[in-house]
Amino acid sequence: MSTVAEIEAAIQALPPAERERLADDLPAILPELNGDAKWQRIIADERPRPTLTALGDEIAAQLKANPATLREVRDSDFK
């Protein structure tokens, strides 16, 4: 198989159990799908981001001035 279309067709032709197995294996097959690796690239990126830096500074100043303005995030917030 040499084209993305052929690979997609082959994946769609797999039985559900094999597709599930493939989905579980994809991060090992395609390391770029690893979310941690993406975050590490973002963290290591040294390009200036003045707007993002200003936002972070503003949030830090708000938190320092009044910690109660930013409530703690809990696991249940994501359900």
C-alpha positions as CSV (number, residue, x, y, z in Angstrom):
1,M,0.0,0.0,0.0
2,S,1.5,3.3,-1.0
3,T,-1.2,5.9,-0.8
4,V,-3.2,7.4,2.0
5,A,-6.4,6.5,0.2
6,E,-5.3,2.8,0.0
7,I,-4.4,2.8,3.6
8,E,-7.7,4.4,4.6
9,A,-9.6,1.9,2.6
10,A,-7.7,-1.0,4.2
11,I,-8.4,0.3,7.6
12,Q,-12.1,0.8,6.9
13,A,-12.2,-2.8,5.7
14,L,-10.9,-4.2,9.0
15,P,-13.2,-5.9,11.4
16,P,-14.2,-3.7,14.4
17,A,-11.9,-5.6,16.8
18,E,-8.9,-5.1,14.5
19,R,-9.7,-1.4,14.0
20,E,-9.8,-1.0,17.8
21,R,-6.5,-2.7,18.1
22,L,-5.0,-0.5,15.4
23,A,-6.4,2.6,17.2
24,D,-4.6,1.5,20.4
25,D,-1.4,0.9,18.5
26,L,-1.4,4.1,16.5
27,P,0.6,6.2,19.0
28,A,3.4,3.7,18.7
29,I,3.2,3.6,14.9
30,L,2.9,7.3,14.6
31,P,4.8,9.0,17.4
32,E,3.5,12.4,16.3
33,L,0.1,11.5,17.7
34,N,1.6,11.4,21.2
35,G,0.1,14.4,23.0
36,D,3.0,14.6,25.4
37,A,5.5,14.9,22.5
38,K,3.4,17.8,21.1
39,W,3.4,19.6,24.4
40,Q,7.1,19.1,24.8
41,R,7.7,20.7,21.4
42,I,5.4,23.6,22.4
43,I,7.2,24.1,25.7
44,A,10.6,23.9,24.1
45,D,9.7,26.5,21.4
46,E,11.7,29.6,22.1
47,R,9.9,31.9,19.7
48,P,8.5,35.0,21.4
49,R,4.7,35.1,21.9
50,P,4.1,38.6,23.2
51,T,0.3,38.3,23.3
52,L,0.4,34.9,25.2
53,T,3.1,36.3,27.5
54,A,0.9,39.3,28.3
55,L,-2.1,37.1,29.0
56,G,-0.1,35.0,31.3
57,D,1.3,38.1,33.1
58,E,-2.3,39.5,33.5
59,I,-3.6,36.2,34.9
60,A,-0.6,36.0,37.3
61,A,-1.2,39.6,38.5
62,Q,-4.9,38.8,39.1
63,L,-4.1,35.7,41.0
64,K,-1.5,37.6,43.2
65,A,-3.9,40.4,43.8
66,N,-6.9,38.2,44.6
67,P,-6.4,34.5,44.7
68,A,-10.1,33.9,45.1
69,T,-10.9,35.2,41.6
70,L,-9.5,32.0,40.0
71,R,-11.1,28.9,41.5
72,E,-9.3,25.5,41.6
73,V,-10.0,23.2,38.7
74,R,-11.3,19.8,39.7
75,D,-11.5,16.5,37.8
76,S,-15.3,16.7,37.9
77,D,-15.1,19.9,35.9
78,F,-14.2,17.8,32.8
79,K,-17.1,15.3,33.0
